[in-house]
Each structure stands twice: as structure tokens, then as C-alpha cells.
């Protein structure tokens, strides 16, 4: 057999009769939490001058080659056929020869994101969903269904309604959520892959959201400046700056240090000095602000507005008086910098591979990957183990070498799918895949999500309007801390809590507001975040029932096959095979072959439809 190997586009010297044992798999059912690669067993290549140069002097004692620590691109050809493409080579040891392995399949896709995070790797994409959290932005997410992020109202263990009016829904303790499908698309696009799969049409996928992991500090705002000024005037009055100065080298005006959106509240009043002589007492006054010395912009005496300010901008507050007597004018100013929601920053600890594995395990997906065409077809368990195309391989079976009844130590009797919890003793959202085999360990954890569960307490009552109160889940982003001698609660943010949510849209009258901004606005829509169909028991019941036909009362045959080489090189691992000798349908979990022998691990599928 003619074997050829290329590493980083350069051909590698091989021994004339190199015999490589290949193991092909698309997903080892003994490792449900991971998705595995095809690979070769370790084989030797000569330490020729060409190979030493190719590997950067590896094996020479003074060498600083980094080849053993990276994943160089590899292409393996057999009889001129591109067999392992878009693979990578691993050099494991060097003596008089090099010992190498080659890996291919889904590992090539995962390799592109090894130790990379969504916040870093997708930063250019996520800027389109970065935003400032203000009332108009939050309300826009209630009304616009095309946005990839939304504020989904639930009980985050913060203040759900305004202090001043318990009938007004409060945005200050709510975090946004982003569609998982949006991130899934961006990840594949970044890698240069397209993908297909029946699950893409499911509401479980299209309505799956992951929350922003940063809870706003207490009330979610930073007070940038607070102050009050009083200025005397005399007939006939004058126009002038009120004289607020901050961070501006003593000159009038408040100088901004950080670019952002600022909520500005002012309260102004003027009056005449008593006693007022007969025939006098006219007073007209008005307030303004100037930005960077520009034109005067009028504001109400009691104003509440938002303005985008850049670093080093200077805002100065003015008054105008028209009067026939003397008096004084005063104003108080409070400037708060509202929260910038930066997915690019807060998703920097969310590993891409971790999110992919969550999606794979939530839907029981097997990726059937084509690294040449850069395509992935995601198969559900029912498509692999219930609805797959079949082929009769009776003619290829040489011998049945061994029959076993469990997948090593991979499973127990109760196989747990778990969430994280604030209270580590909780387990209310976990589920178990039960195997009827008393000889297995009692319990195994096979999958743990990167996200947290909702709390086990009963659903919280959430007032919407006088005729509607909703039951909502408790997504715990805050600890409530009573203050000594006060009925006030302090809300302490919990760090790095990701949650999955489902969005439910309710068309009803609602008033949405903010204590930070001292604003509120009516709306005709509100979106809630729910834990609906997210308990692991639901996921197991819907997406793993056909998988039970494989692992419950499992039968695994180790067999020797005689399969023509051209068929092995183009093997379709997604097919279900039938063997007359076994009188059973089964699938290839792994198949290994070299010049001398082909062996496979076959797994029975109970109750497969013929």
C-alpha cells in the first residue's frame, strides 16, 4: 500500500513499507460528554535530514523546535486517495526515529478554538450586540424580535419593581441574554464551516438564550458627579454659568473622564428677595447647558435626560434671568454613568469549546464532519439509532472475536446530567439516564453544563398590571443582605453566573422603568425569561430515548472484518449495519485497519426498525 504524508504542506520521508493502523470514529458512545476524533496508532518515520529540517531540528539536543507542543496541519494519502484531510500530526518521542500519531475529524474543528473564548475570538462580531443599558434600549428589545439579544424579565433576586412605584417593572437588576443560535452561527462562520441538522428547526434550539454573566453593582450605576449651586442676581438680571466645576482645572464645567451614556437629573429654582417694593416682582428664569462651549441648549427646571459623552467632553450648566428686582437662583445636578453592556468583555471567560459541548449534549448531537468541504451535518440520536440508512455487511464478517455487555467504566446505573448550583447540595434541575444493569456502579456524572440552574424555591409572583401577575423563575444573580437597623436590603452581585432561558412574549399593557434613571414608560409587550423545557429530565426524555436502545442492556461485539480498501477509505460511519450471523442491527463505534487486518467494535441497537 502506498502511503504519503504531508505536514504543513511539505512531504514527509516515510519508510517504503510503512504500515499505519487507522481507527475511525465519529463519536464514541462510551464518552457521551465528549466528541472524539479519528486517529492513527503511533508509527515510526525516519529521522532523515529532510524530516529533521521539516520538524525544525527536533531531536538534535540543541534544538528549540516547538513541533511537539503545537498541532501542525497534516494530510495523509493512501493509494493516492486523500484519506485523513485537515488533520494534525503529533510527535510523541524521538530516538533514532520519530514516533508520530495523526488525528482527524471533529478534532480539526475543535482545534481551531482550543483555549479560545467567545469574548476574544468573536470580539469583532460581538461589537454589534454591545450596547448601553438604558430604558429606551431595554424597551426596544421588547418590541424588536429581530435583535440577537433581549432583556428577558424574571426574578434575578434583585429589585423587580421600582422603589417609588411597585406597579412599575424595574430594569436595573435585569441582565440581557443572547441567542445561543447566534453564537453557534458565529463560531462556525469563524472556523469557515457551514452546518446542517434537523435540530436547527426545533424551538428548543431557536429559543435558547444564554444570559450576560455580570450583575450590575447594587443599583447598576456609577455616580459621576453630584452638586448644588446658588447664584445671586440683581435687577435687571443676567445670563451666566452656574459655576459647577469638576475635573476641569478650576474652570467652569464638568469634565468627563470616561466615554459613555450619562443620566443627568437637575432641579432648579429662582426667587426674589423679600421685601419686594410696590410695583416690582417680575421674574422669568430658564436653565441651559453647553457642551464643549457650543450653543446654549434649553432644559426644563426639573429635567431628567440622557446624553452620550466622550472622554474630555465638558458640560457646563447656565441660567438666564429676566427680572426687575434682585434675588437668587439655584440648581442641583446629579450625573450617573449608565452601564455599558460589553459582551466582548464579559464573555472572555466563556470557552467556545465549552459552549459547543453544551449544545451537543443538550441535543445529543453527533457531528458528521467533512473537513475538505468544510461542512458539518449534526445528527440527532434518533437519526443515528432509529432512522439511519441501513446496509447489509454479512459478507464482510470474518469472525466474532469477543462479546461484552458494558462500555468499560463510562456509565453507571444512574447517569447524571447536571447543572451548577449556588447551593452545591441542590439537584432539582438534574436528570438521570437509567441503565438496567445491576453490575454497574450505582451513579456516574456524565455531563455538567457550564450554566447554573434556577433556584429550587417556588416560582416568584411578578406583577405586570392590575389584571395580570406572572409566575417567574428565580435566576439568582444577587444575594440579598439586610442592613443593620434598616428595612433596606443591599443587593450583592454574584460573579460569573451564566443561565439558559426560554423567551416568552406577552402582549399586555405594562409600565417599564428605572430607579437609576428616574424614568418610566408604558409599553404593550413584555418578554419573560423562563426555565421551560430546560430541566435535564426533559432533555434526556426528548433527545436520549433512542440512545437508550444502545446503552441499556448493551451488547458490544469485537469482530474481524474483510472490507475492501476502497470502501474503508470512503466509509460512511452514519449507516446502521445488519449482519445475518448476528441477526441484529448495529453500528460501528470504532473501526481499525492496517495492511494486515481490519477489526471493529460493533454495538447492538435494540428495536431498530427494519
C-alpha positions in Angstrom: 0.0 0.0 0.0 1.4 3.4 -1.0 1.2 5.8 2.0 2.0 9.6 1.7 2.2 12.2 4.5 2.3 16.0 4.2 3.0 18.3 7.2 2.3 22.0 6.8 2.2 21.4 3.0 5.6 19.7 2.8 6.0 16.0 2.0 7.5 13.7 4.8 10.0 11.0 4.2 8.4 7.6 5.1 9.7 4.1 5.2 9.0 2.2 2.0 6.6 -0.3 3.6 5.1 2.0 6.2 2.0 0.3 7.7 -0.3 2.6 9.7 -3.1 1.3 11.8 -6.1 3.7 11.5 -9.0 4.0 13.9 -12.1 5.7 12.6 -15.0 7.0 14.7 -17.5 9.9 14.6 -18.5 9.6 18.3 -17.5 7.0 20.8 -20.7 6.2 22.7 -18.6 5.3 25.7 -17.9 9.0 26.1 -21.1 10.9 25.9 -19.7 14.1 27.3 -17.1 14.5 24.5 -17.0 14.2 20.7 -14.0 12.2 19.6 -11.6 12.2 16.6 -10.4 9.6 14.2 -6.7 8.8 14.7 -3.8 6.6 13.8 -1.8 4.4 16.2 1.7 5.6 16.8 4.0 4.8 13.9 7.6 5.5 13.1 9.1 7.8 10.4 12.8 8.1 9.7 15.0 10.8 11.2 16.2 11.8 7.8 17.8 15.1 7.0 14.6 16.3 5.3 12.4 15.3 8.2 14.8 16.9 10.7 14.6 20.2 8.7 10.8 19.9 8.5 10.5 19.5 12.2 12.8 22.4 13.0 15.8 20.3 14.1 13.7 18.2 16.6 15.8 15.5 18.2 19.0 17.5 18.0 19.9 18.3 21.6 20.4 22.0 21.0 17.1 22.2 19.1 14.4 24.7 20.2 11.8 23.2 17.9 8.2 23.6 19.2 6.8 20.9 16.9 5.8 18.6 19.9 3.9 21.4 21.5 1.7 22.6 18.6 -0.6 20.9 16.1 0.9 21.1 12.6 -1.5 20.5 9.7 -1.3 17.1 8.2 -2.6 15.3 5.1 -2.5 11.5 4.8 -2.9 9.8 1.4 -3.4 6.1 0.9 -3.1 4.8 -2.7 -3.4 8.3 -3.9 -6.7 8.9 -2.1 -6.9 11.8 0.4 -7.8 9.8 3.5 -7.2 12.0 6.5 -7.5 15.6 5.5 -7.3 18.7 7.5 -5.7 16.6 10.2 -2.9 17.3 12.6 0.3 15.4 13.5 1.6 14.8 17.0 5.3 13.9 17.5 5.4 11.9 20.8 9.0 10.9 21.1 12.4 10.9 19.3 15.3 8.4 19.4 16.8 7.1 16.2 13.3 7.7 14.7 10.3 9.9 15.2 7.2 8.4 16.8 4.0 10.2 15.5 0.3 10.0 15.5 -2.3 11.7 13.3 -5.7 12.9 14.4 -8.6 14.0 12.2 -12.4 14.5 12.2 -14.2 16.8 14.6 -10.9 17.5 16.4 -9.9 19.7 13.5 -12.9 21.9 14.1 -12.3 21.9 17.8 -8.6 22.6 17.3 -9.4 26.0 15.8 -10.8 27.1 19.2 -8.5 25.4 21.6 -8.3 27.6 24.8 -10.1 30.4 22.9 -13.1 32.3 24.3 -16.1 33.8 22.8 -15.2 37.3 24.0 -11.8 37.2 22.4 -12.2 35.1 19.3 -15.6 36.6 18.3 -14.9 40.2 19.5 -15.4 41.7 16.1 -18.8 40.1 15.8 -20.0 40.8 19.3 -19.5 44.5 19.0 -22.8 44.5 17.1 -24.6 43.5 20.2 -22.7 45.6 22.7 -24.9 48.4 23.9 -25.7 50.9 26.6 -28.3 49.7 29.1 -30.9 52.4 29.3 -34.7 52.5 29.3 -35.1 53.0 25.6 -32.6 50.2 24.8 -34.4 47.8 27.1 -37.8 48.6 25.7 -36.5 48.3 22.1 -35.7 44.6 22.9 -39.2 44.0 24.0 -40.6 45.3 20.7 -38.0 44.2 18.1 -37.9 40.5 17.6 -35.0 40.7 15.1 -32.4 41.6 17.7 -30.0 38.9 18.8 -30.1 39.9 22.4 -33.0 40.8 24.7 -33.8 41.7 28.2 -35.9 38.8 29.5 -37.7 39.7 32.7 -37.5 37.2 35.6 -36.7 37.3 39.3 -32.9 37.7 39.4 -33.1 38.1 43.2 -32.8 41.8 42.9 -35.4 44.6 43.0 -38.0 43.6 40.4 -40.1 46.8 40.6 -39.3 50.4 41.2 -38.8 51.7 44.8 -41.1 54.7 44.2 -43.9 52.7 42.5 -44.2 48.9 42.9 -46.5 48.8 39.9 -43.6 49.7 37.5 -41.3 46.9 36.3 -37.7 47.8 37.1 -34.9 47.2 34.6 -32.0 48.0 37.0 -31.4 44.4 38.2 -32.1 42.7 34.9 -29.3 41.4 32.6 -29.6 40.9 28.8 -29.4 37.4 27.2 -28.2 36.5 23.8 -29.4 33.8 21.4 -27.3 30.6 21.6 -28.1 30.1 17.9 -26.5 33.5 17.1 -23.3 32.4 18.9 -23.4 28.9 17.3 -23.6 30.5 13.8 -20.7 32.9 14.6 -18.5 30.1 15.9 -18.9 28.1 12.7 -18.5 31.1 10.5 -15.3 32.0 12.3 -14.0 28.5 11.6 -15.1 28.6 8.0 -17.6 25.8 8.3 -21.2 25.5 7.2 -23.5 23.2 9.1 -26.9 21.4 8.8 -29.1 19.5 11.1 -32.8 18.8 11.9 -32.4 20.2 15.4 -31.9 23.7 13.9 -35.6 24.0 13.3 -36.6 23.0 16.8 -38.0 25.6 19.2 -35.7 24.2 21.9 -32.8 25.5 19.8 -34.2 28.6 18.2 -35.5 29.8 21.6 -32.4 29.1 23.7 -30.8 32.1 25.3 -27.7 32.5 27.5 -27.5 35.3 30.0 -24.9 38.0 30.4 -22.8 36.9 33.4 -22.2 40.3 35.0 -24.8 41.6 37.5 -24.8 45.4 37.9 -23.4 46.6 41.2 -26.3 47.2 43.6 -28.3 49.8 41.6 -26.2 49.3 38.4 -24.9 52.9 38.1 -21.8 54.9 38.9 -22.4 58.4 40.3 -20.0 60.6 38.4 -20.9 64.0 39.8 -23.4 65.5 42.4 -23.5 69.1 43.4 -25.6 72.2 44.1 -25.0 75.9 43.3 -26.8 79.1 44.3 -26.1 82.4 42.5 -27.3 85.9 43.4 -28.7 88.2 40.7 -29.8 91.8 40.7 -32.1 93.9 38.5 -32.3 93.7 35.5 -30.8 90.2 35.8 -28.1 88.4 33.9 -27.1 85.3 32.0 -24.2 83.3 33.2 -22.7 79.9 34.2 -23.9 78.5 37.5 -20.2 77.7 38.1 -20.2 74.0 38.5 -16.6 72.8 38.2 -15.3 69.2 38.3 -12.1 67.7 36.9 -11.7 70.8 34.8 -8.6 72.5 36.3 -10.8 75.0 38.2 -12.6 76.3 35.1 -16.4 76.2 34.9 -17.8 72.9 33.6 -17.8 69.2 34.5 -15.2 67.4 32.5 -15.9 63.7 31.6 -13.2 61.1 32.2 -14.9 58.1 30.6 -16.8 57.8 27.4 -20.4 56.6 28.0 -24.0 57.4 28.3 -24.8 59.6 31.3 -28.2 60.1 33.0 -28.4 63.7 34.2 -31.0 64.9 36.6 -31.3 68.6 37.5 -33.5 70.5 39.9 -33.6 74.3 39.5 -35.5 77.2 41.1 -35.2 81.0 41.4 -36.8 83.6 43.8 -36.8 87.2 44.6 -35.5 88.7 47.8 -38.1 89.9 50.3 -39.4 92.5 50.8 -40.3 93.3 47.2 -41.1 97.1 46.7 -44.5 98.0 45.3 -44.7 97.8 41.6 -41.9 95.3 41.3 -41.8 91.5 41.3 -41.4 90.3 37.7 -39.2 87.2 37.4 -38.6 84.9 34.4 -35.8 82.4 34.5 -34.6 79.5 32.4 -31.8 76.8 32.6 -29.5 75.6 29.8 -26.4 73.6 29.3 -23.4 74.0 26.9 -21.3 71.1 25.6 -17.7 72.0 24.8 -18.5 75.6 24.6 -21.2 75.1 22.0 -24.7 76.8 21.8 -27.0 77.0 24.8 -29.4 74.1 24.9 -32.5 74.7 27.0 -33.6 72.2 29.7 -36.6 72.2 32.0 -36.3 73.5 35.6 -36.6 69.9 36.7 -35.0 67.8 34.0 -34.1 64.1 33.5 -32.3 63.3 30.3 -29.6 61.1 28.9 -26.6 62.2 26.8 -23.7 60.4 25.2 -20.4 62.0 26.3 -16.9 61.3 25.3 -13.7 61.4 27.3 -12.7 65.1 27.9 -16.1 66.5 27.0 -17.0 69.4 29.2 -20.7 70.1 30.1 -21.5 73.5 31.8 -24.8 74.5 33.2 -26.2 78.0 32.7 -29.1 80.1 33.8 -30.9 83.1 32.3 -32.9 85.6 34.4 -35.3 88.4 33.4 -36.4 90.5 36.4 -36.9 93.9 37.9 -35.6 93.1 41.3 -32.8 91.1 43.0 -32.8 87.5 44.2 -31.1 84.2 43.8 -31.2 81.1 41.5 -30.1 77.6 42.4 -29.7 74.3 40.8 -28.7 70.7 41.9 -27.1 68.4 39.4 -26.6 64.6 39.5 -24.7 62.8 36.8 -24.7 59.0 36.7 -22.9 56.9 34.1 -25.2 54.2 33.0 -24.0 50.6 32.4 -22.3 49.7 29.1 -23.1 46.1 28.3 -20.0 44.6 26.7 -20.3 41.0 25.6 -16.8 41.3 24.2 -15.5 41.7 27.7 -17.8 39.6 29.9 -17.7 36.6 27.5 -13.9 36.4 27.7 -14.1 33.5 30.2 -16.6 31.6 28.2 -14.7 29.0 26.2 -16.0 28.3 22.7 -15.5 24.5 23.1 -17.5 24.5 26.4 -20.5 26.2 24.7 -20.3 23.8 21.8 -20.2 20.8 24.1 -23.3 22.1 25.9 -25.2 22.4 22.7 -24.0 18.9 21.6 -25.1 17.3 24.9 -28.4 19.2 25.2 -29.5 17.8 21.8 -27.5 14.5 21.8 -25.7 15.6 18.6 -23.1 13.6 16.6 -21.1 15.8 14.2 -20.5 14.1 10.8 -17.8 16.3 9.5 -16.2 16.8 6.1 -13.0 18.8 6.6 -12.4 19.1 2.8 -15.8 20.8 2.0 -15.8 22.4 5.5 -19.3 21.1 6.3 -20.8 19.5 9.4 -24.0 17.6 9.5 -25.3 17.3 13.0 -27.2 14.1 13.7 -29.7 13.6 16.5 -29.7 10.3 18.4 -32.9 9.3 16.6 -31.2 9.8 13.3 -28.3 7.6 14.2 -30.1 4.9 16.1 -33.6 4.9 14.8 -33.9 6.4 11.3 -30.4 5.8 9.7 -29.9 4.3 6.3 -29.0 0.6 6.5 -26.6 -1.7 4.7 -26.1 -5.5 4.9 -22.5 -6.3 5.8 -22.9 -10.0 6.3 -20.4 -10.8 3.6 -17.7 -8.8 5.3 -17.8 -10.5 8.7 -14.9 -12.9 9.2 -15.2 -13.7 12.9 -16.8 -12.7 16.1 -13.9 -12.4 18.5 -15.5 -11.1 21.7 -18.9 -10.2 23.1 -19.1 -7.8 26.1 -22.0 -6.1 27.9 -20.8 -2.7 29.2 -18.8 0.2 27.9 -15.9 -0.1 30.3 -16.4 2.3 33.3 -18.1 5.0 31.2 -21.6 4.5 32.6 -23.4 3.7 35.9 -26.9 2.6 36.6 -27.9 6.3 37.1 -26.1 8.6 34.7 -26.4 12.2 35.7 -26.8 15.2 33.5 -26.2 18.2 35.8 -26.3 21.9 36.2 -24.2 24.1 38.5 -25.9 25.4 41.6 -25.4 28.3 44.1 -26.1 25.7 46.8 -24.0 22.7 46.0 -26.4 20.4 47.7 -29.2 21.2 45.2 -30.0 19.0 42.3 -33.6 20.0 41.3 -32.8 20.5 37.6 -30.6 17.5 37.1 -31.7 14.4 35.3 -30.6 10.7 35.0 -30.2 8.3 32.1 -31.1 5.0 33.7 -29.4 1.8 32.6 -30.8 -1.6 33.7 -27.6 -3.3 34.7 -27.1 -4.1 38.4 -23.4 -4.8 37.8 -22.6 -1.2 37.0 -21.6 1.4 39.6 -24.7 3.0 41.2 -24.1 6.5 39.9 -21.9 8.4 37.3 -21.9 12.1 36.3 -21.6 12.0 32.5 -22.3 15.7 31.7 -22.3 19.0 33.6 -23.5 22.2 31.9 -21.4 25.4 32.1 -24.6 27.2 33.3 -26.4 27.5 36.6 -29.9 26.2 37.4 -32.7 28.3 38.6 -33.4 28.2 42.4 -35.4 25.3 43.9 -37.8 27.8 45.6 -41.3 28.0 44.2 -41.9 30.4 41.3 -42.0 34.1 42.2 -45.0 36.3 41.7 -44.2 39.1 39.2 -46.7 42.0 38.9 -47.3 43.1 35.4 -50.5 45.1 35.6 -53.7 45.3 37.7 -55.2 42.2 35.8 -52.0 40.2 35.3 -49.4 38.6 37.7 -47.0 36.2 36.2 -45.2 33.3 37.9 -41.5 33.6 37.1 -38.3 31.6 37.7 -35.7 32.7 40.2 -32.3 33.2 38.5 -30.1 34.1 41.4 -27.7 36.8 40.4 -27.8 38.6 43.7 -27.6 37.8 47.4 -30.0 39.9 49.5 -28.2 41.4 52.5 -30.3 43.1 55.3 -28.7 46.3 56.7 -28.4 46.8 60.4 -31.2 49.0 61.8 -32.8 49.4 58.4 -35.5 47.7 56.4 -33.4 48.4 53.2 -31.7 45.5 51.5 -28.3 45.5 50.0 -28.0 43.5 46.8 -24.7 41.8 46.4 -23.9 40.7 42.8 -22.8 37.1 42.3 -19.9 36.8 39.9 -19.9 34.8 36.6 -23.3 33.2 36.6 -24.4 32.0 33.2 -28.0 30.9 32.8 -30.1 29.3 30.0 -33.5 30.8 29.4 -36.5 30.5 27.1 -38.2 33.7 25.9 -42.0 34.0 26.3 -43.6 37.1 24.8 -46.7 38.5 26.4 -48.8 41.2 24.7 -50.2 43.3 27.5 -50.0 46.8 28.9 -47.0 47.3 31.2 -45.0 50.2 32.6 -41.3 49.7 32.5 -39.0 52.0 34.4 -35.7 52.6 36.1 -34.8 53.9 39.6 -31.3 54.8 38.3 -32.6 56.9 35.5 -35.8 58.0 37.3 -37.7 57.3 34.1 -40.6 55.1 33.2 -42.5 54.4 30.0 -45.6 52.4 29.1 -45.3 49.5 26.6 -47.6 47.0 25.1 -45.2 44.0 25.2 -43.1 42.4 27.8 -40.7 39.4 27.4 -40.1 36.9 30.2 -37.2 34.5 30.7 -38.3 31.0 31.7 -36.6 27.7 32.6 -39.2 26.0 30.5 -38.0 22.7 28.9 -34.5 23.2 30.3 -34.5 20.7 33.2 -32.2 17.8 32.3 -35.1 15.3 32.8 -36.8 17.0 29.8 -33.6 16.9 27.7 -32.9 13.2 28.4 -36.6 12.3 27.8 -36.7 14.1 24.4 -33.2 13.6 23.0 -31.8 10.4 24.5 -34.7 7.9 24.4 -33.2 6.3 21.2 -29.8 6.4 22.8 -31.1 4.0 25.5 -31.6 1.4 22.7 -27.8 1.4 22.6 -26.6 1.6 26.2 -29.4 -0.1 28.0 -28.7 -3.9 28.1 -25.8 -3.2 25.8 -24.1 -5.7 23.6 -20.7 -4.9 22.1 -19.1 -7.2 19.6 -15.4 -7.1 18.7 -15.2 -8.5 15.2 -12.7 -9.1 12.4 -13.9 -7.9 9.0 -12.8 -8.2 5.4 -13.8 -4.9 3.9 -12.3 -3.8 0.5 -9.9 -1.0 0.9 -11.7 1.5 -1.4 -14.8 1.0 0.8 -12.8 1.6 4.0 -11.3 4.8 2.6 -14.8 6.2 1.9 -16.6 4.6 4.8 -19.9 6.1 5.8 -20.0 5.8 9.6 -23.5 7.1 9.9 -25.1 3.9 8.5 -26.6 1.1 10.5 -25.4 -2.3 9.5 -27.1 -5.7 9.5 -25.3 -9.0 9.9 -27.0 -12.3 9.2 -24.6 -14.0 11.6 -25.7 -11.8 14.5 -29.3 -11.4 13.5 -29.0 -7.9 14.7 -28.7 -4.3 13.6 -25.7 -2.5 14.9 -23.4 0.4 14.2 -19.7 0.8 14.0 -18.5 2.5 17.2 -14.9 2.2 16.1 -13.1 0.5 13.2 -9.4 -0.1 12.9 -7.4 -1.3 10.0 -3.9 -1.6 8.5 -2.3 -3.6 5.7 -2.9 -6.9 7.6 -6.2 -6.8 9.4 -9.5 -4.9 9.9 -11.2 -5.0 13.2 -14.3 -3.2 14.5 -16.3 -2.6 17.6 -20.0 -3.1 16.8 -22.8 -2.0 19.1 -26.2 -3.6 19.0 -29.2 -1.3 18.5 -32.3 -2.8 20.2 -35.6 -2.4 18.5 -34.2 -0.9 15.3 -36.8 -0.6 12.6 -36.0 -2.8 9.6 
